[in-house]
C-alpha cells in the first residue's frame, strides 16, 4: 500500500509540476503578447515628431501635438522642457559642431544622433563629401545610433551628395544606421504632393535599403527664389494626407514637420500653445 501510494504521489506531483509549467508558459506568452502590443503602440506613438526652437508655450504645444520625439538642430535641448515621454534627438549640425563638448553633450542627451544638416547647401552646413567622411569617425565615437547627413534634396540621385557620401562611408567602413531626409513640395494639391513625397521616400529607400527619417517637410514653393506658401486649408489637407501615408510606410521610422512654432515660419503649427489649422491636423495624426 505504501508503494502504491508513493507511485500515485509521484504521478500527482508530476501532474502538478506539468500544470505549473503550462501555466508559466501561458503567462509568458500572454505577457509577451501584451509587451509586443505595448512595443508596437510605443513605436507608433514615437514615429511622429517635430523640429522646434524654444518659444513661449513650447512645452504645452508639444504636449498638445501628441508627438513622441523632437529635435532642435543642436546637440542639446536649447532650454526646451519637453513633456514627459517625449524623446529628444541630438544633432551635430556642421563641421564647427564636431567638438568634444558638443559630442559629449549629445551623448548625455540622447541615444540617437542626427548627422550634418544640409551639407549640400551653402547657407547650411556647407560641407564637401570628403570633409564629412573625414569627420564621421568623431560622430561614430559617441556609440550612438547614427543618421546620415540630411541633404536638402536629391537623396535618391545617383552620384548626388548623399550617394557619394554613402559610397564613401561603405568604402571606409563608416557606420550609417538610417537616412534622414528633407522634402518641401511646391505643388499645393495635397494628393499630388503626398504622392510626390512617397515616391521620393521610396526611391531613396530603394537605393540604400536603410530606414528613413523624414526630419523636415512641408509645402513651400521655392521655385521663384522667394518662398510661396499654401493657404492654411491646403497645408492642413496635406498634413492629413501625408501623415496617413507616413504612418503606413514601414521603412519610415520617424517623421517631423517643419516646424512647431508659427512665429518665424509660414509652415509652423502653433501660435504659442494654440494650434492653427495645420497644427490641429498634425495633432490628429498618428
Secondary structure as UniProt FT lines:
FT   HELIX           2..47
FT   STRAND          48..51
FT   TURN            56..57
FT   HELIX           58..65
FT   STRAND          69..71
FT   TURN            78..79
FT   TURN            84..85
FT   STRAND          87..88
FT   STRAND          90..91
FT   HELIX           95..97
FT   HELIX           100..109
FT   STRAND          112..114
FT   TURN            119..120
FT   TURN            122..125
FT   HELIX           129..140
FT   TURN            141..142
FT   STRAND          145..147
FT   TURN            155..156
FT   TURN            158..159
FT   HELIX           161..172
FT   STRAND          178..185
FT   HELIX           190..208
FT   STRAND          211..221
FT   TURN            223..224
FT   STRAND          228..229
FT   HELIX           232..248
FT   TURN            250..251
FT   STRAND          252..257
FT   TURN            266..267
FT   STRAND          270..271
FT   TURN            272..273
FT   STRAND          274..275
FT   HELIX           277..284
//
